[in-house]
């Protein structure tokens, strides 16, 4: 149950309890001690607790823990006063069973609901121990009732022990689940940038290339930061790490929602663009290239070289990666801060045709197409 849901539940219980306590106090529907002391005190507590939940929602944990001890004190005080007012041992014993012992068992459950496991054990043991002391004082001269008391209180302590063991088991299970989730994230997420890592991107690409699943079209962008080693050497590895995180944030803002951006390794990133052809992929790569240039800080210029390829059915993961790597290295050899592209068409030998530059800051794209004469 979420904190918000618990808060709403306690508000309902607190309001109803406050009304009942006021009615019991006003009309004397209980014994004189409860009418004079218990219900007025509970009314004050419930009024304060309800107001705190309304005005200070963050006080939820205080209300839960204080509520446990208020209930425990009321029940233990009622037990002590009840036993003190009954002279006959059998009648006194009958006043304990089953109500008082059930209350002690209920307090064990409440402790584990409202406390962490370690403190829940302590809280759950206090009421039965105190109630045992009260009972021993009352029945100290009766071996028979002392034996009965220890037997019943022993049951409560057994319940507390088993509840603690179950809580520890639950905690261990939750810890294992959290650790498993952490290991899953580490296996498929880059811890520095928060992007999918090489394994995650490779598996996604393999899925996209599987039979009957490949979208038409599918394009891939690979980009590598220029002179990243120089940045590390000049500004330090912390600055390099910040730069990689910045690049990841910039790239996230430039790619469409259905695309997958991942850190391929070091300063190299890979973008999978299902449903987009080479033209759209070139536009995205160029937009990202310009965004990185614009993001550069004073004295730290950020540029990247891009390889782009459109994938067709019949190609493998290795084919795709080899093609975009070739275009990426071509971009590096062309002077960096450029975009190079290739259209993968199996079997037909390619020839090269150079596209017209888009301006002084534009990349030159080499698009490989089949020779029409073949």
C-alpha positions in Angstrom: 0.0 0.0 0.0 1.4 3.4 -1.0 1.9 6.2 1.6 -0.9 8.2 0.0 -3.3 5.2 0.4 -2.2 4.6 4.0 -2.7 8.2 4.8 -6.2 8.2 3.4 -7.0 5.0 5.4 -5.7 6.5 8.6 -7.7 9.6 8.1 -10.9 7.5 7.8 -10.0 5.4 10.8 -8.9 8.5 12.9 -12.2 10.3 12.1 -14.4 7.4 12.9 -12.4 6.6 16.0 -12.6 10.2 17.2 -16.4 10.2 16.9 -16.7 6.8 18.7 -14.4 8.0 21.6 -16.5 11.2 22.0 -19.7 9.2 22.1 -18.4 6.7 24.7 -17.1 9.6 26.8 -20.3 11.6 26.6 -22.8 8.8 27.2 -20.8 6.6 29.5 -21.0 3.5 27.4 -18.0 1.9 29.1 -16.6 1.3 32.6 -15.9 4.4 34.7 -12.1 4.2 34.2 -12.4 4.1 30.4 -15.1 6.8 30.4 -13.0 9.1 32.6 -9.5 8.6 31.3 -9.1 6.2 28.3 -11.6 7.7 25.8 -10.8 11.4 26.5 -7.1 10.6 26.1 -7.7 8.7 22.9 -9.9 11.6 21.6 -7.1 14.0 22.1 -4.6 11.7 20.4 -6.9 11.0 17.4 -7.6 14.7 17.0 -3.9 15.6 17.0 -3.0 12.7 14.7 -5.8 13.5 12.2 -4.9 17.2 12.1 -1.2 16.2 11.5 -2.1 13.9 8.6 -4.1 16.7 7.0 -1.6 19.5 7.6 1.7 17.5 7.5 1.4 14.5 5.1 5.1 13.7 5.8 4.2 12.9 9.5 2.7 9.6 8.4 5.6 7.5 9.9 5.3 9.4 13.2 1.6 8.7 13.4 2.1 5.0 12.7 4.8 4.5 15.3 3.1 6.6 18.0 -0.2 4.9 17.3 1.4 1.5 18.0 2.5 2.6 21.5 -0.7 4.5 22.3 -2.7 1.3 21.6 -0.2 -0.8 23.5 -0.3 1.4 26.6 -4.1 1.6 26.6 -4.5 -2.2 26.3 -1.8 -2.9 28.9 -3.2 -0.3 31.3 -6.7 -1.8 30.8 -5.3 -5.2 31.6 -3.6 -4.0 34.8 -6.6 -2.1 36.1 -9.0 -4.9 35.2 -6.9 -7.5 37.1 -6.5 -5.2 40.1 -10.2 -4.8 40.4 -11.2 -8.5 40.4 -10.6 -10.4 43.6 -11.5 -13.9 42.4 -8.6 -15.6 40.6 -10.8 -17.5 38.1 -12.8 -14.4 37.2 -9.6 -12.5 36.8 -8.3 -15.2 34.5 -11.5 -15.2 32.5 -11.0 -11.4 31.9 -7.7 -12.2 30.1 -8.8 -14.9 27.8 -9.2 -14.6 24.9 -9.4 -10.7 24.6 -6.1 -9.6 26.2 -4.0 -12.4 24.6 -5.6 -11.7 21.2 -4.6 -8.0 21.7 -1.0 -9.0 22.4 -0.9 -11.1 19.2 -2.4 -8.2 17.3 0.3 -5.9 18.6 2.9 -8.3 17.2 1.3 -7.9 13.7 1.0 -4.1 14.1 4.7 -3.8 15.0 5.8 -5.6 11.8 3.4 -3.4 9.8 4.8 -0.1 11.1 8.4 -0.8 11.9 11.5 -2.1 10.0 12.1 -5.7 10.7 14.8 -5.2 13.4 12.9 -2.7 15.4 9.6 -4.6 14.8 11.1 -7.5 16.8 11.8 -5.2 19.8 8.4 -3.5 19.6 6.5 -6.8 19.3 8.3 -8.3 22.3 7.6 -5.4 24.7 3.8 -5.8 25.1 3.8 -9.6 25.8 6.7 -9.2 28.3 5.0 -6.3 30.1 1.7 -8.2 30.1 3.5 -11.2 31.6 4.9 -9.1 34.4 1.4 -7.7 35.1 0.0 -11.2 35.2 2.7 -12.6 37.4 2.1 -9.8 39.9 -1.6 -10.6 40.0 -1.3 -14.4 40.2 2.0 -14.7 42.1 0.5 -16.8 44.8 -1.3 -19.2 42.4 0.9 -21.8 40.7 -2.0 -22.9 38.5 -2.7 -19.5 37.0 0.9 -18.6 36.7 1.4 -21.8 34.6 -1.6 -20.9 32.4 -0.3 -17.3 32.0 3.2 -18.4 30.9 1.7 -20.9 28.5 -0.5 -18.3 26.8 2.2 -15.6 26.8 4.5 -18.2 25.4 2.2 -18.7 22.4 2.3 -14.9 21.8 6.1 -15.0 21.9 6.2 -17.8 19.4 3.9 -15.8 17.1 6.3 -12.9 17.5 9.3 -15.1 16.6 7.7 -16.6 13.6 6.5 -13.2 12.4 10.0 -12.0 12.7 11.4 -14.9 10.7 8.8 -14.3 8.0 9.7 -10.6 7.9 13.4 -11.5 7.6 12.5 -13.9 4.7 10.5 -11.1 3.0 13.4 -8.7 3.4 15.8 -11.2 2.0 13.5 -11.8 -1.0 13.1 -8.0 -1.6 16.9 -7.5 -1.3 17.4 -10.3 -3.9 14.9 -8.8 -6.2 16.5 -5.4 -5.9 20.0 -6.9 -6.5 18.7 -8.8 -9.5 17.2 -5.7 -11.0 20.5 -3.8 -10.3 22.4 -6.6 -12.1 19.9 -6.5 -15.0 20.4 -2.7 -15.3 24.2 -3.1 -15.2 24.0 -5.8 -17.9 22.0 -3.7 -20.3 22.6 0.0 -19.2 25.7 2.2 -19.4 26.2 3.4 -15.8 27.9 6.7 -16.9 25.3 8.0 -19.4 22.2 6.0 -18.5 21.9 4.9 -22.1 21.5 1.3 -23.3 25.0 -0.3 -23.5 26.6 -2.3 -26.3 24.9 -5.5 -25.4 21.5 -4.0 -25.2 21.8 -2.2 -28.6 23.3 -5.3 -30.3 20.3 -7.4 -29.0 17.8 -4.8 -30.3 19.5 -4.7 -33.7 19.6 -8.5 -33.8 15.8 -8.5 -33.1 15.1 -5.9 -35.8 17.0 -7.9 -38.3 15.2 -11.2 -37.5 13.0 -12.7 -40.1 9.6 -11.1 -40.5 10.4 -8.4 -37.9 12.7 -6.0 -39.8 10.9 -2.7 -40.3 10.9 -1.1 -43.7 13.1 0.8 -43.9 15.7 0.6 -41.1 18.7 2.9 -40.7 21.7 3.0 -38.4 23.8 5.9 -37.3 27.2 5.5 -35.6 29.0 8.6 -34.4 32.3 9.0 -32.6 33.5 12.2 -30.7 36.5 13.8 -32.4 39.7 14.3 -30.5 38.2 12.9 -27.3 41.6 11.7 -26.0 42.9 15.3 -26.3 39.9 16.5 -24.2 40.7 13.9 -21.5 44.4 14.8 -21.5 43.7 18.6 -21.5 40.8 18.9 -19.1 40.9 15.6 -17.2 38.9 12.4 -17.1 36.1 14.0 -15.0 35.6 16.6 -17.7 35.5 13.8 -20.2 32.9 11.9 -18.3 30.8 15.1 -18.0 31.2 15.6 -21.8 29.9 12.0 -22.5 26.9 12.7 -20.3 26.2 16.0 -22.1 26.5 14.3 -25.5 24.0 11.6 -24.4 21.6 14.3 -23.3 22.0 16.3 -26.5 21.5 13.1 -28.6 18.4 12.2 -26.7 16.8 15.4 -27.8 17.6 14.9 -31.5 16.4 11.4 -32.2 12.7 10.4 -32.6 10.9 8.5 -29.9 10.9 5.1 -31.6 14.6 5.3 -32.1 17.2 3.6 -29.8 20.3 5.5 -28.7 23.1 3.6 -27.0 26.7 4.0 -26.0 28.6 1.5 -28.1 31.9 1.9 -26.2 34.3 4.7 -25.2 33.2 7.8 -27.0 31.3 6.0 -29.7 27.5 5.9 -29.9 25.0 4.0 -32.0 21.5 5.0 -33.1 18.9 2.5 -34.4 16.2 4.2 -36.5 13.4 1.7 -37.3 11.0 2.9 -40.0 13.3 5.6 -41.3 15.2 5.6 -44.6 18.6 6.9 -45.5 17.4 10.4 -46.2 15.7 10.8 -42.9 18.7 9.3 -41.1 21.0 11.8 -42.8 18.9 14.6 -41.6 18.9 13.3 -38.1 22.7 12.8 -38.2 23.3 16.3 -39.5 20.9 17.8 -36.9 22.8 16.0 -34.2 26.2 17.0 -35.6 25.2 20.7 -35.5 23.6 20.4 -32.0 26.9 19.0 -30.7 28.8 21.9 -32.2 26.4 24.4 -30.7 26.7 22.7 -27.3 30.4 23.1 -27.1 31.7 25.2 -24.2 34.3 27.9 -24.3 37.6 26.3 -24.9 36.1 22.9 -25.4 34.8 22.3 -28.9 32.6 19.3 -29.3 32.4 17.7 -32.7 31.7 14.2 -33.9 32.1 12.1 -37.1 29.1 10.2 -38.3 28.6 7.0 -40.3 25.0 6.3 -41.6 23.6 3.3 -43.3 20.2 2.1 -44.5 19.7 -1.6 -43.8 17.7 -4.0 -46.0 16.5 -7.6 -45.4 19.2 -10.2 -45.8 21.9 -8.4 -44.0 23.4 -9.5 -40.7 24.4 -7.6 -37.6 28.0 -7.8 -38.6 27.2 -6.5 -42.1 25.5 -3.5 -40.6 28.2 -2.7 -38.1 30.9 -3.1 -40.7 29.2 -0.7 -43.1 28.5 2.1 -40.6 32.1 1.7 -39.3 33.4 2.1 -42.8 31.4 5.3 -43.2 32.5 6.5 -39.8 36.2 6.0 -40.6 35.6 7.7 -44.0 34.2 10.7 -42.1 37.3 10.7 -39.9 39.6 10.6 -42.9 37.5 13.4 -44.5 38.5 15.8 -41.8 36.1 14.9 -39.0 32.9 16.7 -38.1 31.2 15.2 -41.2 28.5 12.7 -42.1 29.2 9.8 -44.5 26.4 7.4 -45.6 25.9 4.2 -47.5 22.8 2.4 -48.8 23.3 -1.4 -48.2 22.2 -3.3 -51.2 23.3 -7.0 -51.2 24.9 -8.7 -54.2 25.1 -5.7 -56.6 28.5 -4.1 -56.6 28.3 -0.4 -55.6 29.7 2.7 -57.2 30.2 6.0 -55.4 28.4 9.2 -56.0 29.0 12.3 -53.9 26.2 14.5 -52.8 26.3 18.3 -53.0 27.5 20.0 -49.8 24.7 21.8 -48.0 26.8 24.7 -46.9 30.1 25.7 -45.2 29.0 23.9 -42.0 27.4 20.9 -43.7 28.7 17.4 -44.0 29.5 15.7 -47.2 27.6 12.4 -47.6 28.9 9.6 -49.7 26.0 7.5 -50.8 26.7 4.1 -52.3 24.1 3.1 -54.9 24.1 0.3 -57.6 25.3 1.1 -61.0 22.2 1.3 -63.3 24.1 -0.3 -66.1 24.6 -3.6 -64.2 
